[in-house]
Amino acid sequence: MTTTIHDPVCGMTVNPQHSTISQLYKGQIYYFCSPLCKSMFEREPEKYVKSAEAESEQGKPMLLSGGGKTWQNKLMK
């Protein structure tokens, strides 16, 4: 079974085993669907981390993204 996660910026499904675009932030590895999403995350990482944390506190499903923590994020407009 393949584990998939969501890009914290756009919400697109990403396979961390095949993704070449990732960023380590505060001990957590985040995976991205494109260089653009990674660039947006690098500019304002707390914006996307806090959004993921808020969703997990609301009881929404979370998906593995590495480092032993779980995250899911919605599509940013």
Secondary structure, 3 states (H helix, E strand, C coil): CCCCEECCCCCCEECCCCCCCEEEECCEEEECCCHHHHHHHHHCHHHHHHHHHHHHHCCCCCEEEECCEEECCCCCC
